[in-house]
């Protein structure tokens, strides 16, 4: 039985009391959380993450977890002798690669996260876009410019998809039953083919469809930084466009912010890019005035 005089328990209780105004504001709302990167591979951070989503559920917020698993897929492909190729950060996926991705994402990783949440005292249900007709995907189309001829050509990424239709009733039923949905980014196409979907894209589309109060993208950086390395705490789509044009935003941050902009322009109240390596970063963002990452809102 916990010791009621334990200083750590008292500190948590005081923190929750301070957070009550914030909790009341989000009661009954949905938070979609994209979970992946280094945080997923660190047992201590994984434990903290599970505690955080269980706490959110306990105070009346409905968390929905969408997870990645790129490094784990890469490791399994290497083990079976398949070399990975990427275009614009997306893994070129043939049929064999799609089967490995589904095995790793919908199997090992998904059930591991469900287990972490159970260990933290919560109830979670693992599923993918295939289950209950949750997500129907369409094939991703990409073009690439030839550096010599400057001519754009279509790049076939294989079985890489993006959400086309989302049936939110599946998620809403799970949440109403008191459980936390944990979603693997695998979805069927219109003809039954299996698509590997980028986890950020999946999370953003689900957040928009649900009209979520927040979309959290847990990353390996503090958020969006200016040219002096300082955190930019509040951005609008026009700011992001300007920062991309002047080179402040580049590389892997561009598709993440594109996901955030799409989500907030399509129904999500706000999106946040924050550092998943910081213990309880999500709670710090929600329940403190200073926040912990970069908030993106429409307008």
N, C-alpha and C positions, 0 to 999 in steps of 0.2 A: 504494500500500500504506500503511495507517495507520502513523503513527510510534508505536512502543511507549512512547516517552518523553513523548508528548503529555499534559500535565497533565489535560486533560478526560477522556481515556481512562482514566487512572489513577484519577481521582475516581469514574468510573462503575464501575470494577472494585471499588474499595473499598466502594462503595455496595451492589453485588451481594453481596459477601461478608457485609456486615452484615445483608443481607436474607435470607440462606439459611434461617434458622429459619422465617421467614414463607413462603418459597417451598415448603419441604417440607410445610408444613401444607396447602397448597392444590394440591399436585401431583395431576394427574388430575381435578381438579374443574372446574366450568364457571362462568365469569363472563359475565353478560349485561350489555351496555353500551348504554344508549340515548344516541345521539350526535346533537346538533343545536344549535340556537341560534347565538349569536355565534361560538362556537368553530369551527363548521363553515365560517363565512365568512372566517376568518382563516387565511391560508396557513401561517404559522409554527405556529399552534396545531394546524392539521390535520396538519402534518408530525410534531409531537410526539405527537399522538394515534395516528397510524399506527405510529410507533416503539414506543409503549407496548403496543399490542395484539400487535405482532410479538414483542416481548420476552416477553410473557405466554405466547404460544404456544411460544416457544423454551425456556422453563423448565418446560414440562409442564402449564400451565394451558390450558384450552380457552375462548378468548374467543368470544362470539357478539355481533355488532354489529347493533343495530336503529337505523335512522336516521330522523330527521324530515325536514322540508323545507318547513314552513309559509311562511316568507318567500319562498322560490323559487316555490312554487305561487301565492302572492299576486301576485308580480311577473308571472308568465306570464298569470294571469287578467286582470290589468290591461292587459297588452299586447294581449290578444285582446278587450278591452272587456267583460269580465264582472266585475260588482261582487260582492265577498265580503260575506257576512253571517255573524255568529257568535252562537251560543246557548251559554252556559256554557263558553266557550272552544273550542267545537267548530264547525268550518266547516259551514254549511248547504250540502249538496252535491247539486246536480241531476245529471242524466246527463252533461251537457257538462262540468261541473266535475269529476266523477269521472274522465272521460277525460283531462282536463288533469293532474289529480293523479297518475294512473297514469303518464302520459308523463314527468312531472318526477321522480317518486320512483323508479319502476322503471327509468327510463332514465338521464337525465343525472346525478342525484345518486348513485345506486347505483353506477354505473360509475366515477364520479370517486373515490369512497371505495375501491373495489377497486384503482384505479390508485395511490392514495396508499400503500396497504398493499404493493403490489408494489414501489413505489419504495423503501420502507423495508426491503425484503428478505424480505417475507412472501408467502404465496400465499393469495388470497381468492377466494371464489365469491359473486357477487351473485345474489340471488333475491328473490322476493316471496312473500307468503302463497299465491299461486296456484300456485307451482312445486312439483311433486311431491305435491300435496295437503297442503302444510305446514299451512295454517290455513284453516278454514272459519269464516266470520263470520255473525253475526246482526245484524239491524237494531237500532240504538240507539234506545231509547225515552226520551224526556225530557218532563218536565212543567214548566210555568212558571206562576207565580202572577200573576194580573192585579192590579196595584197599586190599582185603583179598586174592584173588586168583591171582591177577596181570594179569588177562585175559581181553582183550579188547572185548567189546560187542557193538553192533549197538544200538544207541539210536534213537527212533522214535520221532521226534519233531512235528509230525503232519503237519499242513498246514503252514510250514515255508519254504520259497523259496529263491532262489538267481537268479539274472538275467542270462538268457541263450542267448536270442537274443534281440537286441535293434534296433529299427527303428529310426534313428536320424532325418529323414526327418520331423517327427512330431514336434520336438523341433525347428529345423531350420526354419520351416514355421512360427511358433509362433514368434520366434525372428525376422525374416524378416518383420513381420507385425508390428514391433515396440512394442511388448509386452514381458513381462517377464514370462517365464514358471515357475509355482510353482507345484512341483510334489510330490504326496503322494506315499509312498513306498508300494503300493499294486499292484499285477500283476497276470495275469491269467496263469495257466499251460497249457500244450498242449491239455488237454482234457476239458478245460474250468473251472477247479477248481480255487478257489481264494487262493492266497498265500500272507502271511504277509512277507515282505522283510525287513531285517535290513536296516535302512536309510543310514548308513555309506557305506554299501555294494552297495546299489542302486546308491548312489552318485558317488562312485569310478568307477563303471561299466559305468555309463553315461559319466563321465569325460574322460575315456579311449576311449569310442566309438566316442566321439565328437572331440578327439584330443585337449582337452581343454588346455589353457595356464596355468591354475591353478585349483586345487581342494582344497577348503578350508573346513576343518572339524572344526567347532566351538564346543569347548568342555568346560568342567568345570575346566580346569587346564591351566597354562600358556603355556604349550607345553611339550616337552620331557625334563625331568630334569636329571642331573647327580646325583651321590651318595651324593654330597654336596648340592644338591638342586638348582644348577645353571642351567639356561636355555641352552640347546644345540640348537644352531641356524641353523645348516646346517648338514644334515645327508645323507648318501648313504645307499642302501640296505645292504651292507656288514657291515656298522657301526651298523645298527639296529640288525642284526643277532648276532654280538659280544655283544652288550649291553643286548640283551635278554638272552644270555647264561650266562653272569656274574651276572644276576639278577638286573641290573640297570632298565630295562624295565620289568614291570610285570602287572598282573591284566588286567583291562579294556583297558589299553593303547596298549596291544599286538594286539588285533583284529583291532584297528584303524590304527596302523602302517602297519599291513598286507594289509589293504585296500589301504593305500597310496602306498606301494611298488607295489602292483598289478596294480594300476592305472598308475604309472610312467613307469612301464615296458611294459605296453600295449598301450601307445600312449599319455598319459597326460604329459605335459612338466614338471610340478612340483606339489607337494602337500604340503599343509601347515596345521599343527596342531596348533591351537591358541585358546586363551581364549575368549569365547563368552560373558563372563561377563564384559569384558573391553569395554567401549563405543568406537565405531568406530574402533575396533581392526583390522578389515579387511582392512580399508583404511590405517591404520598405517603400516600394513605389506606391502601393495602394494607401497605406495607413500613415504616411508621414507627409508633412507639408512640402518638404524639399524634394521628395521622390528619389528615384535611383537610376533612371534611364532617360531616354528621349521619347517624349509624348508626341504623337502625330494625330492631328484632328483635321477634319474637313473645313473648308472655308478660306 
